[in-house]
């Protein structure tokens, strides 16, 4: 399963919250004994891969807009910020069941990595961007191994293209992905993390917990 996190309204604070969410999901994956891989991590965008028992059931409720209200440490004036992060969730079938796109429909480019991958990643053409030309869908993978990056990018791209064409998959990812990631605004938020008043709330089931820091430490089950 692939989980994608993207910044929205809120500028640098939203981008910073992408890193917080990345950490939360990584810790949640460890709590659930899942295999966790960070495929891309840059300021404001991250892609993670999870595999293990019940992985889809564990993460399917994370898709949507997450709103954070806080006073960022880097704001010397201590002003309150409201920022938005969008999460999309993509089911990824086992490799032997994965569809492959025709070579004629794919454009693959390599480039130097960026972000938290270390010196090797940032000085070699290890990063891979794959584009599905008929739909314009793209995947960027920023790991250290170019061959592995290409395999992951093509697998994810094929699944995104398949689901985008499958009307039955609209509520999973595909066409619905646009509404999951949206335009980065606050409408249709699924969850609020209010560090000023000290609570986190899921707006779909009404559950609320104190100390939103606990959610960011991977205790997502508190809101389920």
C-alpha positions in Angstrom: 0.0 0.0 0.0 1.2 3.5 -0.9 0.5 6.6 1.2 1.2 10.0 -0.2 1.4 13.2 1.9 1.3 16.7 0.3 1.4 20.2 1.7 -1.5 22.6 1.1 -2.7 25.9 2.6 -0.3 27.2 5.2 3.1 27.5 3.4 6.2 26.4 5.3 4.2 25.4 8.3 2.1 23.0 6.1 5.3 21.7 4.6 6.7 21.2 8.1 3.6 19.3 9.2 4.2 16.9 6.3 7.3 15.8 8.1 5.4 15.4 11.3 2.8 13.3 9.6 5.5 11.2 7.9 7.0 10.5 11.3 3.5 9.6 12.8 2.8 7.1 10.0 6.2 5.6 10.3 5.8 5.1 14.0 2.2 3.7 13.5 3.6 1.2 10.9 6.2 0.0 13.5 3.5 -0.3 16.1 1.5 -2.5 13.8 4.6 -4.5 12.8 4.4 -3.4 9.1 7.3 -3.2 6.7 7.7 0.5 6.2 9.7 2.3 3.4 10.0 6.0 2.7 10.1 6.3 -1.1 10.2 10.0 -1.3 10.8 12.7 1.4 11.2 16.3 0.5 10.0 19.5 2.1 6.3 19.4 1.6 5.9 16.0 0.0 6.4 12.4 1.0 5.5 9.0 -0.3 5.6 5.9 1.9 5.2 2.2 1.2 3.6 -0.2 3.8 3.2 -3.9 3.6 1.9 -6.5 6.1 -1.2 -7.9 7.5 -4.4 -5.8 7.3 -2.4 -2.9 5.9 -5.2 -1.4 3.8 -7.7 -1.6 6.7 -5.1 0.2 9.0 -4.6 3.1 6.7 -7.7 3.6 4.5 -9.2 6.1 7.0 -6.2 8.4 6.7 -7.2 9.7 3.2 -8.3 13.3 3.1 -7.4 16.7 4.5 -5.7 17.1 7.9 -5.8 20.5 9.5 -3.2 21.6 12.1 -3.6 24.7 14.3 -0.5 25.8 16.2 2.1 28.4 16.9 5.1 27.2 14.9 8.5 27.4 16.6 10.0 29.3 13.7 7.5 32.2 14.0 9.2 34.6 16.3 6.1 36.6 16.7 4.3 33.6 18.2 1.4 33.9 15.7 -1.2 31.2 15.4 -1.2 29.3 12.1 -3.8 27.1 10.5 -2.3 24.8 7.9 -3.5 21.9 5.7 -1.9 18.6 4.8 -3.5 16.2 2.3 -3.2 12.5 2.4 -4.0 10.0 -0.4 -3.9 6.2 0.0 -3.3 3.8 -2.8 -3.7 0.0 -2.6 -0.9 -1.8 -4.3 -1.4 -5.4 -5.2 1.4 -8.1 -4.9 4.0 -7.9 -7.6 2.8 -11.0 -9.5 -0.7 -9.4 -9.8 0.4 -5.9 -10.9 -0.5 -4.6 -14.3 2.2 -3.1 -16.5 1.8 -0.1 -18.7 3.0 -0.3 -22.4 6.4 1.3 -22.8 4.9 3.7 -25.4 2.7 5.2 -22.7 5.5 5.9 -20.2 8.2 8.5 -20.0 11.0 7.9 -17.4 13.5 10.5 -16.4 16.3 10.2 -13.8 17.7 13.1 -11.8 19.6 14.0 -8.7 17.7 13.3 -5.5 16.9 15.9 -2.9 15.7 16.0 0.6 16.8 13.8 3.5 18.5 11.0 1.5 22.1 11.8 2.3 25.1 12.9 0.2 25.0 10.0 -2.2 21.3 10.6 -3.1 21.9 14.3 -3.6 24.9 13.9 -5.9 23.9 11.1 -8.2 21.0 10.6 -10.7 19.3 8.1 -8.5 15.9 9.7 -8.3 13.3 8.6 -10.9 10.2 10.4 -12.3 7.8 8.3 -14.3 5.0 9.9 -16.3 1.9 8.2 -17.8 1.6 10.3 -21.0 -2.1 9.6 -21.8 -3.3 10.8 -18.4 -0.5 13.1 -17.2 -0.2 11.1 -13.9 3.3 11.1 -12.5 5.3 9.4 -9.7 8.6 10.7 -8.3 10.7 8.3 -6.2 13.7 9.6 -4.4 15.5 6.6 -2.9 19.2 5.7 -3.2 18.9 2.8 -5.6 17.9 3.9 -9.1 16.9 0.5 -10.3 14.6 0.0 -7.2 13.3 3.5 -7.6 12.3 2.8 -11.2 10.6 -0.5 -10.3 8.6 1.2 -7.5 7.7 4.2 -9.7 6.4 2.1 -12.6 4.4 -0.2 -10.2 2.8 2.8 -8.5 2.2 4.6 -11.8 0.5 1.5 -13.3 -1.8 1.2 -10.3 -2.7 4.9 -10.4 -3.5 4.7 -14.1 -5.6 1.6 -13.7 -7.6 3.0 -10.8 -8.1 6.4 -12.6 -9.8 4.5 -15.4 -11.9 2.3 -13.2 -15.1 3.9 -12.0 -15.5 1.3 -9.3 -12.3 2.5 -7.8 -13.3 6.2 -7.4 -13.7 5.8 -3.7 -10.4 4.1 -3.3 -7.9 6.4 -5.1 -8.0 7.0 -8.8 -10.3 9.8 -9.8 -11.1 10.3 -6.1 -7.4 11.1 -5.6 -8.0 14.6 -6.7 -10.6 15.2 -4.1 -8.4 13.5 -1.5 -5.5 15.8 -2.2 -7.8 18.6 -3.4 -6.6 22.1 -3.8 -4.9 22.3 -0.4 -7.7 24.2 1.3 -9.6 23.5 4.5 -12.9 22.3 3.1 -14.0 18.7 3.8 -11.3 18.2 6.4 -11.3 14.8 8.1 -9.2 15.7 11.1 -8.0 18.6 13.2 -4.9 18.7 15.3 -5.3 21.8 17.6 -2.1 22.3 19.6 -3.3 25.6 20.9 -6.3 24.1 22.8 -4.7 20.7 23.2 -6.9 18.2 21.3 -7.1 16.2 18.1 -10.5 15.4 16.6 -11.7 13.1 13.8 -14.6 14.9 12.1 -16.1 11.7 10.6 -16.8 9.8 13.8 -16.6 12.7 16.3 -13.9 11.1 18.4 -11.6 13.6 20.2 -8.5 13.0 22.3 -6.4 15.4 24.4 -2.7 15.9 23.7 -2.5 15.8 19.9 1.2 15.0 20.3 0.1 11.4 21.0 -1.3 11.1 17.5 1.9 12.4 16.0 3.8 9.6 18.0 1.9 7.0 16.0 -1.1 6.4 18.3 -3.6 6.7 15.5 -5.9 4.1 17.1 -7.0 6.7 19.7 -9.1 8.3 17.0 -10.6 5.1 15.5 
